[in-house]
């Protein structure tokens, strides 16, 4: 790829993370989810939320006592706002961006209306339903609003709880792993398994956070998006679309690929998807591709569709902050065609200053979020 060292525009404001939260099958709260995902603890079990006798596969990663999506999103937004010390009654939130599968009905009206009402926020200004890149697309838009000076503080929330309709579609499409295991980048990978995922990130202009006396948890240093225009569901085999998204994120940050110390990969255990992502990383890192630590946390928490990208961003921020890179869960024998330096067996100590969180979706959509240490 081209050199990514061009500086960011002089007028762009620095975007920081001041609050975050995560919910997965591992539990509620960013610290708990982070600890279990980093350890490589896989949370898959037999589905008991709905009947699966008609399906080929009966496993997913489910939060045992999950409430409704509205309840889980409300709790997540509240915890993230509390960490950011952003009381909606006292701190102006310029936008609430929501990534979900649909603006479903609740007893209090549409989800997009009920959630901000419960949290004391302004109405949802943008709703994202773009599948696996919904959350990361929302983050990119939020960052652009802040960097350009059009907003000081933006809340991004995303969520998906495994339900029978999408489960049936993935099962009918033979996308779910028949053996009930998720093995990203493995030689014998069989497919994806779904999982619950809800997350919230509070993004803020660095100067606004400093004025409030709130510490930055991380910097959103860069973001990029690109399309494959290749196939409705299959990724472009040479990985060019995702590589372009990564290149755009690096250029926005004004750094080279050699400064990236960890990649939280999109890999979900599918043969074509994981192979295409490997090719993307070859394009970006060149001969150094085997020296950059990589893991996909979907091997621990499953694929949360619209919630995945934001959940994985929270985990990526946690990896930089803790200096411990998440284990690649589920891997037996690595694909011999893959040159990647996968994080295996134990969390890996790291002093990385930058990490990438990558996501791809049906239709050829690709996103890259570059996180920097605060």
N, C-alpha and C positions, 0 to 999 in steps of 0.2 A: 504494500500500500504506500501511498505518498507520505512524505514527512509530515508529522503531526505537531510540529513545534511552533506553528504560527500563533501569535499571542491573541488572547481574547480582546474584543473591542474595549477601548479605554474607558468607555462610559458604562460598561456592564457592571452591575452590582454583584457582590459576592453572595451566594446563596448558601445558607447553613441549615442543618437539621437541629431543632431545639426540643422536639418531642417525638416519641415513637412508641408503638405498641404492636403486639402480635398475638394472635390466637391460632392454635392448630390442634391437631389431635393430641399433642403433648401437654396442652393446658393453656391457661390464659396468662398473659403478661410477657413482655419482651425478654426479661431475664430468664424465665423458666423455659420458654421456647428456645432461646439461644443456647442454653446449656445442653438441652437434650439433642437438639439438631447438631450442634458442634461435636458432640460425642458420637454422632452417627447412629443414634437410637431410632430405628425404624418403628413407626407407629401403626402398621397395617394389621388388620384383624378382620374377622368375618363381619359382614354388614348385618346389623340388627335394627337399622332405622326403617327399613322397608324390606319387602320380600324380594328375594333374588332367585327363586326357583326357576324362573323363565330365562335367566341369563346364563351365559357361559362362565362368567367370573363372579365371585361373591366376596371380594375383599376390597377394602378401602381404608383410609386413615381418618377415623371419625372421632371428634371430641365426644366423650361419653355422655356428658350432661348438657349438650349444646341447647341453647335457647333458640329463639327465632333469629333470623338474620338481622332484623331490626334490633333485637336485644343485644346481640353480640357486637354489632357495629356501634351501638350507643355506648356500651362499656369500653370498647377499644378507643373510641374518640375521646371519651372522658379521661381515660388514663393517659393518653398522649398529651392532651391539653394540660393536665395536671403537671406532667413532667416539664412541659414548656412554660409553666407558670403563666398560662394564658387563660385567665378567667374571661369568658366571652362577654361578661357584663362590664369588664374594665379594659380589655384589650381588643382593639379593632381587628377582626378577621376579614380580610378583603374577599376571600372566596372559599367555598367548600366544593371540592371536586370529588365525585363519587364514581367508583368503578364497580359495577355489578352486572350480573347477567341480564337483568331486566328491572324496570322500575315497578316492581311487583306491589300488589295491594297489601295493606296492613289495616288493622282496626282503626288506625289514625289517619288513613289516607295513603296515597302512594308513598313508597319508601323514601323517595327524594324529598318529600314534604315532611314526613314523620320524623326522620332522623335529625335534621337541623332543629326542628321544634323541640325535640327531647333534649338536645345538647345546648340549646340557647344560642345557636349560630344563625347566620343569614341563610336564606334558602340556597339549595344546591345550584351553583351557577353553570356547571357542566356535568353531564352524565355520560360515562364511558361504558360501552358494551362490546368493545373490540376484543373479546375473548382473552387469550393469554397475554396480550400486551396492553390490556385496558389500564391496569394500575401504573405501569411504567410510562405509558403515554400521558396519563394524568400528571405524573410527577414532572415530566418534561414540560408540559404546558404550565404547570405551577411555577417551575423554575424560570421559565421565560417571562412570565408575568412579573416576578420579583426582580430578575436581573435587569429588566427594561425600566423598572421604576413604576410600573402600573399597579403594583401591590407590595405591601410590606410583609404580610403574613397570610399564608394559604394553608388550609388543612386538606390533605388528600386521604381519603378513606376508600377501602376496597374490601370486598368479601364475597365468598362463595361457600355455601354449605351443601355437601353432597346430597342430591335428591334424585328420585327415580327417573325423571325424564332424561336429563343429561347422561345419567348412568346408563340408561337403556340405549341411547344414541351411541355412546362410546363402545358399549358391548356389541351392538349390532354392526358397527363399523370395524369390529375386530381390532380395536386399538388397545383394549385392556390386556394386560399380561395374563395369559392362560394359567401360568404356574403360580400366580398370586404374589410375585416378587418384582420389585422395581430395581433394575440394575443398569443405571446410566453408564455408558462407555464400556460395558462388559461385552465379551465376545459372544455370550449366549443371551443377550438381552432380548426380551420377548414383548415389551410394550409398557404402557403407562398404567398407573393406578391413581384414582382420584383421591383427594383429601380435602378436609375442611381447612379453610384459610381466611382469616380476617385480619386486617392490619390498618394502622393509621400512622401517617407521618406528618409532622408539623414543619413546614418550610418557612424560612424567614430571611429577610435581608440581614446580613451580618451587622450592619450599623443599627438596625432597629432592635435586634437582640441585645447588642451591647448597651444600647440606651436603656433597656429594661433591666439590665444586669443579669441576663440569662445566659448561661454558658452554652456554647455550640457543642453538639455531640459529634458532628461531622460536617464536612463541606460537600455539597453537591457540585463537584468541580466541572462536570461536563455531562452532556446528554446528546444522544443522536438517534435518528430514526431513518429507516430506509425500507423500500419495498423490493421484493424479488420479481414480481410480475411473471412468475414461472408456472405455477399450477395452483389449483384451488386448495389442495390440502398438502401436497408434497413440497418439501423445501427445495430450493435450487441446489443441486448437488455440489457445486463448486463453492458454496458458502459466501458468494459475493455480496448479497444483500446485507447479511449480518455484519460482515467485515466493513462495509460502508458505514453502517450505524456506529460501529466502534470507532472508526476513523473520525467520524464527525464529533463524537464525544471527546476524543483526545484533542482534536483541533480546537474545540471550544475551550478546553482547559489550558491549551497551550503547552502540552507536554508530549513527550514521545512514548511509544509503547514500552520502551525499556524501563520506564518508571512504574509500571503496573506490577504489583506484588502478589495479586490474587485474582482469580476469576471465579465468580459464582456462575456456573454455566446453566444454560437453559435445559440441558440434556434431560430427557424424561424417560429414557430407556427404549426408545424406538430405534429401529435399525437405520432408517433413512435420516431421521432428525439428528441423531447423535453424530452420524458420519458427516453430515453437512456442517455441523458446528465445528467439528475438528478441522475441516477445510477452512472455515472462517478464521479460526485461530492461527492456522498456518499462514494465511494471507497477512494477518496483522503482525504477527511476531516473527515471521520468517524462520531463519535457522535457530532462533532462540526459543521456539515454541515449546521445546521440551524442558525449559528451565523455569517456566512460570507455574506456580502451584494452581491447580484447578480442582474443583469438586462441584457436583450438582446436589443441592440440598433436597431436591425432589425425592431422592432415595430415602429420605427420612420422613418427610411430611406429605409426600404425594403431590399431585397436580391439583391446585385449587382454582384452576381456570382464571376467572377475572381477579381472584384474590392472590394468585401466585406471585406476580411480579412485585407487588408491594411487600408481601411476606418475605420474599427473598432479598429485597432491598434492606429490610430491617435486619435480617441475619447478616448481610454483608457489612452493614454499619457496625454491628456487634463484633464481627470478626476483626475489624480494624481497631476498635476500641479495646478489645480484650487481648489482642496480639495472639489469638488462637484461631487457626483456620479449620473450618468444619471438615470432618471426615467424609469421604465418599462412601455412603452407606450402600449396602447391597451388592458390592462388587465382589465377584469371585475371581475369574481370570479376565484381565483387561484385554480389550480388542487388540490383537497384534498389529493392526493397521494404524493404531492411534499412538502418536508420539508424546502424548500429554504426561505431565508430571502430576499424577493424581495424588491427593492427600489420602493416605490409606492407614488403617489400623488405629491410629491415635491422632487427636488434634495436633496440628503442627504449629510450634511457636513461630511467630513472625513479627518483623519490625516494618512491615509494608506500610507505605504512606498513601498508596492508591490501590483501589480495587474496582473491578468491573462487575456489574450485575447485568446479565444478558437474558433477553427473552425473545421468543419468536412465536408466531401464531399462524393459524390457517389463513390462506390468502396471501401469504408471503410477507406479512408484516414483521419487522424486526426492530428492536430497541436496545440501546446500550446506555446504562447509567454509570457514570464514573464517580466514585465516592473518594473523597480525600480525608485524611485524618485532620481533626480540628487543631 
